[in-house]
Amino acid sequence: MEVLEQGHIYFFFRPRVETHQPESAEEIQRLYMVLHPRGEKKYRMIVIGRKKLPDAAKSGTQKYWGFVDRVVSDPKQLEEGARP
């Protein structure tokens, strides 16, 4: 297997309206993943279709989707894009 890029992966979420401290997946509006390749000023924000990540023990049996919502050079732009 060939490594295409290395770097950091960040996860964050947006809670539902009027929810300040979510305690379950039902209180989460949207889940995001940000990829930041090492040595580059590029941040890819990926919207995850479900509000949780797949179970690693059940790999290959669960279907998940996501899409690249935006690619920016300044991480502050990601914060602006994630606001409701």
N, C-alpha and C positions, 0 to 999 in steps of 0.2 A: 504494500500500500504506500502511495506517495503522499507526502505532506504538501498541501498547496499553500497554506499560510499558517502562521502561529500568531498568538496574541492573547487578548483578554476577552472573556465573555461575561457580560453583566445581565442580570435579570431584574426587572422591576415591574410593578403593576399599578394600575389606576383603580382606586376603590370606587364603588358605586356612589352615586350622589348621596350626600348626607351621611356617609359612612366614613368615620375618621380612623378607626382601628379595626379593620376587617378580621374576623375570627374564623371565617370559612370561605370556601370558593364561591359560594353564592353571593358574598358581599364584595366580590371583585368584578369590576367592569371589564378590564382588559389586561392581558399579560404580554409583556414585551421582552425581547432578548436583543442585546446590543453586542455586535461583534466589532472589536477594535484590533486590526492587524498590527503586529509589532513593527515599529519603524515607519508607520504611515500615519498621516493625519486624515484618517478616514474612519467614519463610524457608520455602521449599517444598523438601522433599527428594523427589527423583524417583529411583526405582530404574530403572536401564537394563537391559533384558532380555538384552542381550549384553554381553560383557566388553570391548568396544571400540566406538568410535564409527564411524559409516558413513564411507566414503571420499567426500570432497567431489567428486572427479572423476566418480564414478558416481552422482550424485544422481538420485533417482527410480527407480533400478533395484534398490535394496536395501530390504528391509523390516526395520524396527526397531520395537521397542515399549518403552514405559516407563509407569510409573504414579506418581502422586503418593502417596507413602507417608505423609507427614505434613506439616502446616503448623504452625509454632511461632513464638513471638515471641522466644525466647532461643536463640541458636545452640548453647549447651551442651546443650540438649535433643536436638539432632540427633546430637551425638557419642554420647550415651547410647543413642539408638535404633539407631545403626549398629554397636554392639558385638554380638558373637555371644552 
